[in-house]
Amino acid sequence: MPKKAPSSLQYDLAIAGGGLAGGLIALALTKLRPELHITLVEAENQFGGNHIWSFFESDIEPEHRWLLDPLISRQWDGYDVHFPKYSRRLNNGYFSIESVKLDAELRKRLPPESLLSGQRAESVESSRIQLADGTEITANAVLDVRGGGDMSALETGWQKFCGQMLKLRRPHGLEHPVIMDATVEQIDGYRFIYCLPFSETEIFVEDTYYADMPDLDSATSHGRIADYAAQRGWEIEAVLSEEKGQLPVIYGGDFDAFWQANGTLHARAGARAALIQPITSYSLPMAVRTAMLIAETPEIDQQKLDEMLRNLARKHWKDGKFYRLLCAFLFLGADPAKRYKTLQHTYAKDEPLLARFYSGKSTRMDKLSLLTGKPPIPVSRAIPLLLKYR
């Protein structure tokens, strides 16, 4: 049952949005700043929604892993990719978190009065949150982590997906995740299948597209998942759970206009601050960095949070320019049926480069390497994009 809030509440910090970013901030503060009276407000009854989040070992600083370790559902010492020209095993560790574990950890670590689930934030502004039921939450500082917001000022493609946790009658035979199987038919842009083996007979299979439009037909994707399983001799006994999503893949736009379109409160995190990996749209690594930055701040007040998080978002946008160029190559430079060649070109590089690539820490030599070799898109399309992003 949703927790009913009293008509007025006062906190040191109020967090609007109980998804991944908001939840990690709350957990980090509970550990490092237990003296603070905080609240986490979420529109749905369960914190974190219905998701599986994953990350590479190289994405997270070792000193920050304590925040994620209690949430990890499954981990592997490497992963596989399959492209028409080659298959490859990479040794970067891979980890997955199920949203039910985030919800359980929040309810374990925070007092019940700090968790307001089933309560939608109608308006969020400096030092104040107004809930849909009329409850007013006041706080020394307010943080807006309610999702993507208005992205009309940004140029985006879409990563869209449908996933199913399958229970098989016999073992599937996979020891490692398959992050990308791009040997499947290329439909609606760059298409690949993503597989996470949770046990010998349970496997999460996701039908994923890098497409121009966000339209998603779940029934069609479910059929393609069933076909993929059948081709590998996997007999499905049951579908245990399902999820789907449409994530923006940002390759350009006006950051200042995006920021202004999403309200006057500058203390934002997660996708609402565009704190996502430009290529993959993974939000977890930046969510961890943001949570630790906030929790390690000696004094938390609205002015400090506003300035700190606006600066963080602006720096992330500036640092992401090269990755947005690669996204532009994918969405603007390549014919939809040949987009896979961009990732096929990238995954042929050495493992340390790929680890830095995913963690957003590519060196100058990494960038040069990614832009050299036989181009995966026509030169006539590459040159205008290189000039735009120079």
C-alpha positions in Angstrom: 0.0 0.0 0.0 1.3 3.5 -0.7 2.5 5.3 2.3 0.3 8.3 3.2 2.2 11.4 4.1 0.9 13.9 6.7 -0.2 17.3 5.4 3.2 19.0 6.0 6.7 17.7 6.5 10.1 19.3 7.1 13.5 17.7 6.2 17.2 18.5 5.7 17.0 17.1 2.2 14.1 16.0 0.1 14.7 13.9 -3.0 12.0 13.9 -5.7 12.3 10.6 -7.7 13.0 7.2 -6.2 14.6 5.6 -9.2 18.2 4.5 -9.5 19.9 7.9 -9.1 17.6 9.0 -6.3 17.9 5.7 -4.5 21.7 5.7 -4.6 21.8 9.2 -3.3 19.6 8.2 -0.4 21.7 5.1 0.4 25.0 7.1 0.3 23.6 9.8 2.6 22.3 7.2 5.0 25.7 5.7 5.3 27.9 8.8 5.3 25.6 11.4 6.7 23.3 9.6 9.1 22.5 12.7 11.1 20.6 14.2 8.1 16.8 13.9 8.1 16.0 13.0 4.4 13.0 11.8 2.5 12.8 10.0 -0.8 9.6 10.6 -2.8 8.5 8.1 -5.6 5.4 8.1 -7.7 5.3 4.3 -8.0 4.7 1.9 -5.1 8.2 0.3 -5.6 11.4 2.3 -5.6 13.5 1.7 -8.7 10.6 0.6 -10.9 11.0 -2.6 -12.9 14.5 -2.7 -14.3 17.8 -4.5 -14.5 20.7 -2.2 -14.5 24.2 -3.3 -15.4 27.7 -1.9 -15.3 31.3 -2.8 -16.3 33.8 -3.3 -13.5 35.9 -0.4 -14.9 32.9 2.0 -14.7 33.0 2.3 -10.9 35.9 3.6 -8.8 37.0 0.8 -6.4 36.4 3.1 -3.3 32.7 3.5 -4.4 31.9 -0.1 -4.8 30.6 -0.4 -1.2 27.5 1.5 -2.4 26.6 -1.1 -5.1 27.8 -4.4 -3.6 24.7 -5.0 -1.5 22.5 -4.5 -4.6 24.3 -6.8 -7.1 22.2 -9.8 -8.2 24.7 -11.5 -10.5 28.3 -10.9 -11.6 30.6 -12.4 -14.3 34.3 -12.1 -15.0 33.8 -11.1 -18.6 31.4 -10.9 -21.5 31.0 -11.8 -25.2 30.1 -9.8 -28.3 29.1 -11.2 -31.7 29.2 -9.3 -35.0 29.0 -10.6 -38.6 32.8 -10.4 -38.9 33.9 -11.8 -35.6 33.0 -12.9 -32.0 35.0 -11.9 -29.0 35.4 -12.5 -25.3 36.4 -9.5 -23.2 37.6 -9.8 -19.6 36.2 -6.7 -18.1 33.9 -7.8 -15.2 30.2 -7.3 -15.7 27.5 -6.8 -12.9 23.7 -6.6 -12.9 21.3 -5.1 -10.3 17.6 -5.9 -10.2 15.4 -3.0 -9.1 13.7 -5.2 -6.4 17.1 -5.3 -4.6 17.3 -1.5 -4.6 13.8 -1.3 -3.2 14.6 -3.8 -0.5 17.9 -2.1 0.5 16.2 1.3 0.8 13.5 -0.2 3.0 16.2 -1.9 5.1 18.5 1.1 5.5 16.1 4.1 5.8 13.4 4.6 8.4 9.8 4.2 7.1 9.0 7.9 7.7 11.8 8.8 5.1 10.3 6.7 2.3 7.2 8.1 0.5 6.3 5.7 -2.2 3.1 5.9 -4.2 3.4 9.7 -3.9 3.8 11.8 -7.1 5.6 15.1 -6.9 3.3 17.6 -8.6 5.8 20.4 -8.4 9.4 20.6 -7.4 11.2 23.9 -6.6 13.8 25.3 -4.3 13.2 24.0 -0.7 9.7 22.7 -1.5 7.9 19.7 -3.1 4.2 19.7 -3.6 2.6 16.2 -3.8 -0.4 15.4 -5.9 -2.5 14.7 -2.8 -1.8 18.2 -1.4 1.0 17.3 0.9 3.7 20.0 1.1 7.3 18.9 1.8 9.7 21.6 2.9 13.4 21.1 3.2 16.7 23.0 3.6 17.5 21.5 0.1 15.5 19.8 -2.6 16.9 17.5 -5.3 15.0 16.7 -8.6 15.7 13.2 -9.9 12.4 12.5 -11.6 13.6 11.2 -14.9 14.3 12.7 -18.3 12.0 15.6 -18.4 11.8 17.8 -21.5 14.5 16.8 -24.0 13.1 18.7 -27.0 16.2 20.9 -27.1 18.5 17.9 -27.6 19.2 15.9 -30.7 18.6 12.2 -30.0 18.1 8.8 -31.4 16.7 6.1 -29.3 17.8 2.9 -27.6 14.6 0.9 -27.2 14.2 -2.6 -25.9 12.0 -5.3 -24.6 13.4 -7.9 -22.3 12.1 -11.1 -20.8 13.5 -13.3 -18.0 13.1 -16.8 -19.4 12.9 -20.1 -17.5 14.2 -22.8 -19.7 13.5 -26.5 -19.6 17.2 -27.3 -20.0 20.5 -25.4 -19.4 21.2 -22.7 -21.9 25.0 -23.3 -21.9 26.1 -19.6 -21.5 28.7 -18.9 -18.9 29.1 -15.2 -19.7 26.7 -12.4 -20.7 26.3 -11.6 -24.4 26.3 -7.8 -24.4 25.7 -7.6 -28.1 24.7 -10.3 -30.6 24.5 -8.3 -33.8 24.4 -11.4 -36.0 20.6 -11.2 -35.9 18.6 -9.5 -38.7 19.1 -5.8 -38.8 15.7 -4.1 -38.4 14.8 -0.5 -37.5 18.4 0.6 -37.2 21.1 -1.2 -35.3 19.5 -4.3 -33.7 21.1 -6.8 -31.3 20.2 -9.3 -28.7 21.4 -9.0 -25.1 21.6 -12.0 -22.8 22.3 -12.3 -19.1 22.6 -15.8 -17.7 21.3 -15.6 -14.2 21.4 -19.4 -13.6 21.8 -22.5 -15.6 18.2 -22.4 -16.7 17.2 -18.7 -16.2 18.3 -16.1 -18.7 17.3 -12.6 -19.4 17.0 -12.0 -23.1 16.5 -8.5 -24.5 15.6 -7.4 -28.1 17.4 -4.0 -28.5 17.4 -1.3 -31.2 19.3 1.9 -31.9 16.5 3.5 -33.9 15.5 6.9 -35.1 12.0 6.8 -33.4 11.0 5.6 -30.0 8.0 3.5 -31.2 8.1 0.0 -29.6 6.0 -3.0 -30.4 6.3 -5.3 -27.4 4.4 -8.2 -29.0 6.8 -8.1 -32.0 9.9 -8.0 -29.8 8.6 -10.9 -27.7 8.1 -12.9 -30.8 11.7 -12.2 -31.9 13.0 -13.2 -28.5 11.1 -16.5 -28.8 12.6 -17.0 -32.3 16.1 -16.3 -31.0 15.6 -18.8 -28.2 14.3 -21.4 -30.6 17.2 -21.0 -33.0 19.6 -21.8 -30.1 17.6 -24.8 -29.0 16.3 -23.1 -25.8 12.9 -24.4 -24.9 11.0 -21.8 -22.9 9.1 -23.2 -19.9 7.9 -19.9 -18.5 8.4 -16.1 -18.8 9.2 -15.0 -15.3 9.2 -11.2 -15.8 9.3 -8.5 -18.5 10.6 -5.0 -18.9 10.8 -2.5 -21.7 12.1 1.0 -22.2 13.0 3.8 -24.6 16.1 5.7 -23.7 17.4 8.8 -25.5 20.8 8.5 -27.2 22.0 12.1 -27.3 24.2 13.2 -30.2 23.7 17.0 -30.1 21.5 19.9 -29.1 21.5 23.0 -26.9 22.4 22.1 -23.3 21.4 25.5 -21.9 18.0 25.3 -23.6 17.6 21.8 -22.2 18.4 23.0 -18.7 16.1 26.0 -18.9 13.2 23.8 -20.2 13.2 21.6 -17.0 12.4 24.2 -14.3 14.1 26.7 -12.1 15.6 24.2 -9.7 19.3 23.6 -10.6 19.8 20.7 -8.1 19.2 17.8 -10.5 20.6 14.4 -11.1 20.2 11.4 -13.3 18.7 11.7 -16.7 17.0 15.0 -15.7 20.5 16.5 -15.8 21.6 14.5 -18.9 24.0 12.6 -16.6 24.0 9.5 -18.8 26.6 7.8 -20.9 26.1 9.3 -24.4 26.7 6.0 -26.3 25.0 3.4 -24.2 22.5 5.7 -22.2 23.8 3.8 -19.1 23.0 6.0 -16.1 24.4 3.9 -13.2 28.1 5.1 -13.3 27.2 8.7 -13.2 24.5 8.0 -10.6 27.2 6.5 -8.3 29.5 9.5 -8.9 26.7 11.9 -8.2 25.6 10.1 -5.0 29.2 10.1 -3.6 29.7 13.8 -4.5 26.6 14.8 -2.6 27.2 12.5 0.4 30.8 13.8 0.7 29.8 17.4 0.7 30.3 18.8 4.2 27.3 21.1 4.2 24.2 20.5 2.1 22.0 23.5 1.4 20.0 24.6 -1.7 22.5 27.1 -3.0 25.4 24.6 -2.7 23.5 21.8 -4.3 22.3 24.0 -7.1 25.8 25.2 -8.0 27.5 21.9 -7.6 25.1 19.8 -9.6 24.7 22.4 -12.4 28.5 22.5 -12.7 28.6 18.7 -12.7 26.0 18.4 -15.5 27.7 21.1 -17.6 31.1 19.4 -17.3 29.6 16.0 -18.2 28.1 17.6 -21.3 31.4 19.2 -22.3 33.3 16.0 -21.6 30.8 14.0 -23.7 31.4 15.9 -27.0 33.5 13.1 -28.5 31.0 10.4 -27.6 28.2 12.5 -29.1 30.3 12.7 -32.3 30.3 8.8 -32.4 26.6 8.8 -31.8 26.1 11.2 -34.7 28.2 8.8 -36.9 25.8 6.1 -35.9 22.5 7.9 -36.4 23.4 10.5 -39.1 26.3 9.0 -40.9 25.3 5.3 -41.3 22.4 3.8 -43.3 20.1 2.2 -40.7 20.8 -1.4 -41.9 24.6 -0.7 -41.7 24.8 0.9 -38.2 26.1 -2.3 -36.8 29.4 -1.6 -38.6 30.1 1.3 -36.2 30.0 -0.9 -33.2 31.8 -3.7 -35.0 34.6 -1.2 -35.8 34.7 -0.1 -32.1 34.8 -3.6 -30.6 37.8 -4.5 -32.6 39.9 -2.2 -30.5 42.0 -3.3 -27.5 40.4 -4.1 -24.1 41.8 -1.2 -22.0 40.6 1.2 -24.7 37.1 -0.3 -24.6 37.0 -0.1 -20.8 38.0 3.6 -20.9 35.4 4.1 -23.7 32.5 2.8 -21.6 33.6 4.7 -18.4 33.8 8.0 -20.4 37.6 8.3 -19.8 38.9 7.9 -23.3 42.4 9.4 -23.8 43.5 11.5 -26.8 45.1 8.4 -28.3 42.0 6.4 -27.7 39.9 8.9 -29.6 42.5 8.9 -32.5 42.4 5.1 -32.6 38.6 5.0 -32.7 38.6 7.4 -35.7 41.3 5.6 -37.7 41.1 2.6 -39.9 38.6 1.8 -42.6 35.7 4.2 -41.7 32.4 2.4 -40.9 30.4 5.2 -42.6 30.9 7.0 -46.0 33.6 9.6 -45.9 31.2 12.1 -47.5 29.0 11.9 -44.4 31.9 11.6 -41.9 33.7 14.9 -42.9 30.7 17.2 -42.2 30.2 15.6 -38.8 33.9 15.9 -37.9 33.7 19.6 -38.8 30.6 20.1 -36.7 32.1 18.4 -33.6 35.7 19.6 -34.1 
